[in-house]
Amino acid sequence: METVCHIEIIKDGRDFVARVHLADGSTKEYRHRVFEDALTEMVIDLQEELAE
């Protein structure tokens, strides 16, 4: 088994922030006021990233 990414979700004021730390060392951040929107954008992006 191998770790593909580490996901960190925090609340910053009114925004939800999802930070994804990928195995290659890069980090992506998704920030939305609606929790589900942050997760949806993150999952779509991760699907595209990991499919390559």
PELIN-V261242 format. One record per residue. RES is the residue in one letter. PHI is phi as a letter, one per 20 degrees, with the letter a starting at -180 (NA if undefined). OMEGA is omega as a letter, one per 20 degrees, with the letter a starting at -180 (999 if undefined). Layout:
{{RES:PHI:OMEGA} {RES:PHI:OMEGA}}
This chain:
{{M:NA:a} {E:c:r} {T:f:a} {V:e:r} {C:a:r} {H:d:a} {I:d:r} {E:c:r} {I:c:a} {I:c:r} {K:d:a} {D:d:a} {G:m:r} {R:e:a} {D:e:r} {F:e:a} {V:c:r} {A:d:r} {R:d:r} {V:d:r} {H:d:a} {L:e:a} {A:f:a} {D:e:r} {G:n:r} {S:e:r} {T:c:r} {K:c:a} {E:c:r} {Y:c:a} {R:c:r} {H:b:r} {R:f:r} {V:e:a} {F:g:a} {E:f:r} {D:f:r} {A:f:a} {L:f:a} {T:f:r} {E:f:a} {M:f:a} {V:f:r} {I:f:r} {D:f:r} {L:f:r} {Q:f:r} {E:f:a} {E:f:a} {L:e:r} {A:f:a} {E:f:999}}
